[in-house]
Amino acid sequence: MSKFEPARVAGRRLACLSTDDINNVLLQLADRLNASHDLLLEANARDLERMDPANPRRDRLMLTPERIDAIAADTRNVASLPSPLGRVLDTTERPSGLTIERVTVPFGVIGVIYEARPNVTFDVFALCFKAGSAVVLRGGSEATATNEAAISIIHKVLEDNDLPTALAMPLTGDHEASLEMLQAVGDIDLIIPRGSRRLIDFVRDNARVPVIETGAGVCHTYLHSSGRLDYAIAIVDNAKTRRVSVCNALDTLLINSDRLGDLPVIAAPLSAKDVDIYADDRAFAALDGHYPAERLHHATADDLGREWLDYKMTVVTVDSLDAAIAHIDRYGSHHSEAIVAEDATAVADFLRRVDAACVYANVSTAFTDGAQFGFGAEIGISTQKLHARGPMALRELTTYKYLITGHGATRHP
């Protein structure tokens, strides 16, 4: 028996559960989360002690009572959503007398590899469980204690319901264990990495199991000539500073050259939050003397496509909508892009031409999130185009099969 066979066997048990059974387990998990603050916070504190306080990933790692309750609320949201399984996507009646239905079914076993994000353990389990799949969880070493506590909570709920704990199988060990997971053809049906570009590249370069990429986001907001200043101030501040360590945070502000006079006003809220700005020559000149000198820097070529994950941001001046879109095409990661504009033609062009999973008009990129889209929770933001794109939630965690029925039909040449 392979290391991952228990997960495959456990996954088959889910096919025997009703939707009500699955929802009841998730509601019990949410209740236990609300009652497990002390356990989770104590474990999380041990992980935080090992991380440099200046590390921008610290915010991702940190749990608070409010964040734990938010995870529990997301779990309840997943339980409240319709089952993604057994949906008839389409039906065809053939002249041969066949009825062909395309119906959603589970993947079977999903492997998820992620970094210092303890909420992912719960989100991934809840979504995969509701979607009928077992999950193999490979969490980052920075969150070892927190993930162990999270797994213990999930396993206790599964045991209370006489279900195999291999439905949520933690994968421990060194680098070789990760490689074994990525190459477990026949045991794991799908790999989903969630984290930095470095992690995603490692998974893509080493996996033999199919992969859906999620996580890395180089996100832009473009202020068009017609954009409202009040919108720009609020959207840039929110997209950059709401949570700097998330993949939908703003990395580069593109500003039309005829709006450079507004840049000091747009940047003022960022100054109050100690954001470092890396500006091109024209933007630097507009900010010089209006922004703290110690936080204003000349941008380099390396700053143009950088995912900052910190209180840092690039500002680039463009002369047209076409130039803004060309910059996004070159430096974006196909994650989340936004325009601030009142010109209807400019908005329509931007929405149509920008190649990204989520494209916004007069909205902060902070909304790229499964819960905000009404999906309950998400397993990540897919930046690719096959199978799933954007927030990966319940529907994206299913595949389909064809069901063909007839009345003694046989095929002849």
C-alpha positions as CSV (number, residue, x, y, z in Angstrom):
1,M,0.0,0.0,0.0
2,S,1.4,3.4,-0.9
3,K,1.6,6.3,1.6
4,F,-1.4,8.0,0.1
5,E,-3.7,4.9,-0.3
6,P,-5.5,5.6,3.0
7,A,-6.7,8.9,1.6
8,R,-8.0,7.3,-1.5
9,V,-9.9,4.6,0.5
10,A,-11.2,7.3,2.9
11,G,-12.4,9.4,-0.1
12,R,-14.6,6.5,-1.2
13,R,-16.4,6.7,2.1
14,L,-17.7,10.2,1.2
15,A,-19.7,8.8,-1.6
16,C,-21.8,7.0,1.0
17,L,-22.7,10.2,2.9
18,S,-25.7,12.4,2.3
19,T,-25.4,16.1,1.8
20,D,-26.9,16.5,5.3
21,D,-24.3,14.3,6.8
22,I,-21.5,16.3,5.2
23,N,-23.0,19.6,6.3
24,N,-23.5,18.4,9.9
25,V,-19.8,17.5,10.1
26,L,-18.8,21.0,8.8
27,L,-21.1,22.6,11.3
28,Q,-19.6,20.6,14.1
29,L,-16.1,21.7,12.9
30,A,-17.2,25.3,13.0
31,D,-18.5,24.9,16.6
32,R,-15.3,23.3,17.7
33,L,-13.2,26.1,16.1
34,N,-15.1,28.6,18.1
35,A,-14.4,26.6,21.2
36,S,-10.7,26.1,20.4
37,H,-9.2,29.6,20.7
38,D,-6.8,28.7,23.4
39,L,-5.4,25.6,21.6
40,L,-4.9,27.4,18.3
41,L,-3.6,30.6,19.8
42,E,-1.0,28.8,22.0
43,A,0.2,26.8,19.0
44,N,0.3,29.8,16.8
45,A,2.3,31.8,19.4
46,R,5.0,29.1,19.2
47,D,5.2,29.5,15.5
48,L,5.3,33.3,15.7
49,E,8.2,33.1,18.2
50,R,10.3,31.4,15.5
51,M,9.5,34.1,12.8
52,D,11.3,37.4,12.4
53,P,8.9,40.1,13.5
54,A,9.9,42.1,10.4
55,N,9.0,39.2,8.0
56,P,6.0,40.4,5.9
57,R,4.6,36.8,6.0
58,R,4.0,37.2,9.7
59,D,0.6,38.7,9.1
60,R,-0.4,35.6,7.1
61,L,0.8,33.3,9.9
62,M,-0.8,35.2,12.8
63,L,-4.1,34.0,14.2
64,T,-6.3,36.1,16.5
65,P,-9.7,35.2,18.1
66,E,-11.4,37.3,15.4
67,R,-9.6,35.4,12.6
68,I,-10.5,32.0,14.2
69,D,-14.1,33.0,14.4
70,A,-13.9,34.2,10.8
71,I,-12.6,30.8,9.7
72,A,-15.5,29.2,11.6
73,A,-17.9,31.5,9.8
74,D,-16.4,30.5,6.4
75,T,-16.9,26.9,7.4
76,R,-20.5,27.5,8.1
77,N,-20.9,29.3,4.8
78,V,-19.5,26.2,3.0
79,A,-22.0,24.0,4.9
80,S,-24.9,26.3,3.8
81,L,-24.1,26.2,0.1
82,P,-25.7,23.7,-2.3
83,S,-23.7,20.5,-2.9
84,P,-21.6,20.9,-6.0
85,L,-21.9,17.1,-6.7
86,G,-24.5,15.5,-9.0
87,R,-25.3,18.6,-10.9
88,V,-26.4,17.9,-14.4
89,L,-24.4,20.3,-16.6
90,D,-26.2,19.4,-19.8
91,T,-28.3,16.7,-21.3
92,T,-28.4,15.5,-24.9
93,E,-31.0,13.2,-26.6
94,R,-29.4,11.3,-29.5
95,P,-31.3,9.8,-32.6
96,S,-29.9,6.4,-31.5
97,G,-32.1,6.6,-28.4
98,L,-29.3,7.5,-26.0
99,T,-29.7,10.0,-23.3
100,I,-26.3,11.6,-22.4
101,E,-25.9,13.6,-19.2
102,R,-22.8,15.4,-18.1
103,V,-22.7,15.3,-14.3
104,T,-20.4,16.7,-11.7
105,V,-18.3,14.2,-9.6
106,P,-15.4,14.5,-7.1
107,F,-11.8,14.4,-8.1
108,G,-11.1,11.8,-5.4
109,V,-7.9,12.9,-3.7
110,I,-6.6,16.4,-3.8
111,G,-3.1,17.4,-2.6
112,V,-2.6,21.0,-1.4
113,I,0.8,22.4,-0.7
114,Y,0.9,25.8,1.0
115,E,3.0,28.2,3.1
116,A,2.5,30.1,6.3
117,R,-1.3,30.3,6.1
118,P,-3.0,28.4,8.9
119,N,-6.5,29.3,7.8
120,V,-5.8,27.3,4.6
121,T,-5.9,24.0,6.5
122,F,-9.5,24.5,7.5
123,D,-10.6,26.2,4.3
124,V,-9.1,23.4,2.2
125,F,-10.6,20.6,4.3
126,A,-14.1,22.2,4.3
127,L,-14.2,22.7,0.6
128,C,-12.7,19.3,-0.4
129,F,-14.9,17.5,2.1
130,K,-18.1,19.2,0.8
131,A,-16.9,18.5,-2.8
132,G,-16.5,14.8,-2.0
133,S,-12.7,14.5,-2.0
134,A,-10.1,13.5,0.6
135,V,-7.2,16.0,0.9
136,V,-3.5,15.6,1.5
137,L,-2.2,18.7,3.4
138,R,1.4,19.8,3.1
139,G,1.7,23.0,5.2
140,G,4.7,25.2,5.5
141,S,7.3,24.7,8.2
142,E,6.7,28.2,9.6
143,A,3.2,27.1,10.7
144,T,4.1,23.6,12.0
145,A,2.6,23.9,15.4
146,T,-0.5,25.7,14.2
147,N,-1.2,23.2,11.5
148,E,-0.8,20.3,13.9
149,A,-3.3,21.9,16.2
150,A,-5.7,22.5,13.2
151,I,-5.4,18.9,12.0
152,S,-6.1,17.6,15.6
153,I,-9.3,19.6,15.6
154,I,-10.4,18.3,12.2
155,H,-9.5,14.7,13.1
156,K,-11.5,14.9,16.4
157,V,-14.6,15.9,14.5
158,L,-14.1,13.1,12.0
159,E,-13.6,10.6,14.7
160,D,-16.8,11.8,16.5
161,N,-18.7,11.0,13.3
162,D,-17.0,7.6,12.7
163,L,-15.2,8.8,9.7
164,P,-11.6,8.0,8.7
165,T,-9.1,10.7,9.7
166,A,-7.3,10.1,6.3
167,L,-9.9,12.3,4.8
168,A,-7.6,15.1,6.0
169,M,-4.1,13.5,5.7
170,P,-1.2,15.7,6.9
171,L,2.1,15.2,5.0
172,T,5.2,15.7,7.2
173,G,8.8,15.2,6.4
174,D,11.5,16.8,4.4
175,H,11.8,18.0,0.8
176,E,11.6,14.5,-0.5
177,A,8.2,14.1,1.0
178,S,6.9,17.0,-1.0
179,L,8.4,15.4,-4.2
180,E,6.8,12.1,-3.4
181,M,3.4,13.9,-3.1
182,L,3.9,15.8,-6.4
183,Q,4.7,12.5,-8.2
184,A,2.0,10.3,-6.7
185,V,0.4,9.4,-10.0
186,G,-2.6,7.1,-9.4
187,D,-2.9,8.1,-5.7
188,I,-3.4,11.8,-5.9
189,D,-5.7,13.2,-8.7
190,L,-4.8,16.9,-8.5
191,I,-2.2,19.2,-6.9
192,I,-3.0,22.8,-5.9
193,P,-0.1,24.9,-4.6
194,R,-1.0,28.1,-2.7
195,G,1.8,30.5,-1.9
196,S,4.7,32.4,-3.5
197,R,5.9,32.3,-7.0
198,R,8.9,30.2,-5.8
199,L,6.6,27.6,-4.4
200,I,4.4,27.5,-7.5
201,D,7.5,27.2,-9.7
202,F,8.8,24.3,-7.6
203,V,5.4,22.5,-7.9
204,R,5.1,23.0,-11.6
205,D,8.6,22.0,-12.3
206,N,8.5,18.8,-10.3
207,A,4.9,17.5,-10.5
208,R,3.7,14.5,-12.5
209,V,0.2,14.9,-11.1
210,P,-1.9,17.6,-12.8
211,V,-1.5,21.0,-11.2
212,I,-3.8,24.1,-10.9
213,E,-1.6,27.1,-10.0
214,T,-2.9,29.6,-7.4
215,G,-1.4,32.3,-5.2
216,A,1.1,34.6,-6.8
217,G,-0.4,38.0,-7.6
218,V,1.3,41.0,-9.2
219,C,-1.7,43.4,-9.1
220,H,-2.1,46.8,-10.8
221,T,-4.6,49.7,-10.5
222,Y,-4.7,52.2,-13.3
223,L,-5.9,55.7,-12.8
224,H,-7.3,56.9,-16.1
225,S,-7.5,60.6,-17.2
226,S,-11.3,60.4,-16.4
227,G,-11.0,58.7,-13.0
228,R,-12.6,60.2,-9.9
229,L,-10.0,61.4,-7.4
230,D,-12.0,60.3,-4.4
231,Y,-12.4,56.8,-5.9
232,A,-8.6,56.7,-6.6
233,I,-7.7,57.7,-3.1
234,A,-9.9,55.2,-1.4
235,I,-9.2,52.3,-3.8
236,V,-5.4,52.7,-3.8
237,D,-5.3,52.9,0.0
238,N,-7.6,49.9,0.5
239,A,-6.0,47.7,-2.1
240,K,-2.5,48.4,-0.8
241,T,-2.9,48.5,3.0
242,R,-6.0,46.4,4.0
243,R,-3.7,43.4,4.2
244,V,-0.3,43.7,2.5
245,S,0.5,40.1,2.7
246,V,-2.3,38.7,0.5
247,C,-2.1,37.9,-3.1
248,N,-4.7,40.5,-4.2
249,A,-2.9,43.4,-2.6
250,L,-1.9,46.3,-4.9
251,D,1.7,46.1,-6.1
252,T,1.8,48.8,-8.8
253,L,-0.2,52.0,-9.3
254,L,-0.3,53.0,-13.0
255,I,-1.1,56.7,-13.3
256,N,-1.9,58.6,-16.4
257,S,0.6,61.4,-17.0
258,D,-2.1,64.1,-17.0
259,R,-3.0,63.0,-13.4
260,L,0.4,63.3,-11.9
261,G,-0.7,66.5,-10.1
262,D,-3.1,64.3,-8.1
263,L,-0.5,61.8,-7.0
264,P,0.5,63.6,-3.7
265,V,-3.1,63.5,-2.6
266,I,-3.5,59.9,-3.6
267,A,-0.3,59.0,-1.7
268,A,-1.2,60.8,1.5
269,P,-3.0,57.9,3.2
270,L,-0.1,55.7,2.2
271,S,2.3,58.0,3.9
272,A,0.3,57.8,7.1
273,K,0.8,54.0,7.0
274,D,4.5,54.1,6.3
275,V,4.3,52.7,2.8
276,D,7.5,52.8,0.8
277,I,7.0,54.1,-2.8
278,Y,9.3,53.1,-5.6
279,A,8.5,55.6,-8.3
280,D,9.6,56.1,-11.9
281,D,11.2,59.4,-12.8
282,R,8.0,61.4,-13.6
283,A,6.1,60.0,-10.5
284,F,9.2,60.6,-8.3
285,A,9.2,64.3,-9.4
286,A,5.5,64.6,-8.7
287,L,6.0,63.2,-5.1
288,D,9.3,64.8,-4.3
289,G,8.8,67.2,-1.4
290,H,5.2,65.9,-0.9
291,Y,6.1,62.4,0.4
292,P,8.5,61.5,3.2
293,A,12.0,61.4,1.6
294,E,13.0,58.3,3.5
295,R,10.1,56.4,2.0
296,L,10.4,57.7,-1.6
297,H,12.7,55.7,-3.8
298,H,13.6,55.6,-7.5
299,A,12.1,52.5,-9.1
300,T,14.4,50.0,-10.8
301,A,13.6,47.5,-13.5
302,D,13.2,44.8,-10.9
303,D,10.4,46.8,-9.2
304,L,8.1,46.8,-12.2
305,G,6.8,43.2,-11.9
306,R,7.4,42.7,-8.2
307,E,4.8,41.1,-5.8
308,W,5.7,43.1,-2.7
309,L,3.7,41.4,0.1
310,D,4.8,44.3,2.2
311,Y,4.1,48.0,2.9
312,K,5.8,48.8,-0.4
313,M,4.4,49.8,-3.8
314,T,5.6,50.8,-7.3
315,V,4.3,53.8,-9.2
316,V,4.6,53.9,-12.9
317,T,3.5,56.8,-15.2
318,V,1.8,56.0,-18.5
319,D,0.5,58.2,-21.3
320,S,-2.5,56.3,-22.4
321,L,-4.9,53.4,-21.8
322,D,-3.0,51.4,-24.4
323,A,0.3,51.9,-22.5
324,A,-1.3,50.8,-19.2
325,I,-2.7,47.6,-20.7
326,A,0.7,46.9,-22.4
327,H,2.4,47.3,-19.0
328,I,-0.1,44.9,-17.3
329,D,0.4,42.4,-20.2
330,R,4.2,42.5,-19.6
331,Y,4.4,42.6,-15.9
332,G,1.1,41.2,-14.5
333,S,0.5,37.7,-13.3
334,H,-3.1,37.3,-14.6
335,H,-4.5,37.6,-11.1
336,S,-6.4,40.9,-10.4
337,E,-6.2,44.2,-12.3
338,A,-8.3,47.4,-11.8
339,I,-9.1,50.7,-13.6
340,V,-10.4,53.9,-12.0
341,A,-12.2,55.7,-14.8
342,E,-15.5,57.4,-15.6
343,D,-15.1,57.2,-19.4
344,A,-17.4,54.3,-20.4
345,T,-15.3,53.5,-23.5
346,A,-12.1,53.3,-21.5
347,V,-13.7,51.1,-18.9
348,A,-15.1,48.7,-21.6
349,D,-11.8,48.5,-23.3
350,F,-9.9,47.7,-20.1
351,L,-12.4,45.1,-19.0
352,R,-12.3,43.4,-22.5
353,R,-8.6,43.6,-23.2
354,V,-6.9,42.9,-19.9
355,D,-6.0,39.2,-19.5
356,A,-6.5,38.4,-15.9
357,A,-8.7,36.1,-13.8
358,C,-10.4,39.2,-12.2
359,V,-10.7,42.6,-13.8
360,Y,-12.3,45.5,-11.9
361,A,-13.6,48.9,-12.7
362,N,-13.8,51.4,-9.9
363,V,-13.4,48.6,-7.3
364,S,-10.5,47.6,-5.1
365,T,-8.6,44.4,-6.0
366,A,-9.1,43.4,-2.3
367,F,-12.4,41.8,-3.4
368,T,-10.7,38.9,-5.2
369,D,-11.8,36.4,-2.6
370,G,-14.1,33.4,-2.6
371,A,-16.2,34.6,0.3
372,Q,-16.6,38.1,-1.2
373,F,-17.8,36.4,-4.4
374,G,-20.4,34.5,-2.5
375,F,-18.6,31.1,-2.8
376,G,-18.3,30.5,0.9
377,A,-14.6,30.1,1.0
378,E,-11.8,29.4,-1.5
379,I,-8.9,27.1,-1.9
380,G,-6.9,29.7,-3.8
381,I,-7.1,32.1,-6.8
382,S,-6.3,30.3,-10.0
383,T,-4.3,32.4,-12.5
384,Q,-4.4,29.9,-15.3
385,K,-7.1,29.1,-17.9
386,L,-7.6,25.4,-17.9
387,H,-10.5,24.0,-15.7
388,A,-10.6,26.8,-13.2
389,R,-9.9,30.5,-13.2
390,G,-10.2,33.0,-10.4
391,P,-11.4,32.0,-6.9
392,M,-11.4,28.2,-6.7
393,A,-14.4,27.2,-4.6
394,L,-16.8,24.2,-4.5
395,R,-17.7,24.0,-8.2
396,E,-14.1,24.3,-9.3
397,L,-13.2,21.3,-7.0
398,T,-15.3,18.9,-9.0
399,T,-14.8,17.3,-12.4
400,Y,-17.5,15.5,-14.4
401,K,-18.4,12.3,-16.1
402,Y,-20.9,11.3,-18.7
403,L,-23.9,9.1,-17.8
404,I,-25.4,7.4,-20.8
405,T,-28.7,5.5,-20.7
406,G,-30.8,3.8,-23.4
407,H,-33.2,1.0,-24.2
408,G,-31.1,-1.9,-25.5
409,A,-29.2,0.3,-28.0
410,T,-26.4,-1.2,-30.1
411,R,-24.1,0.5,-32.5
412,H,-23.7,-0.6,-36.1
413,P,-21.5,0.8,-38.9
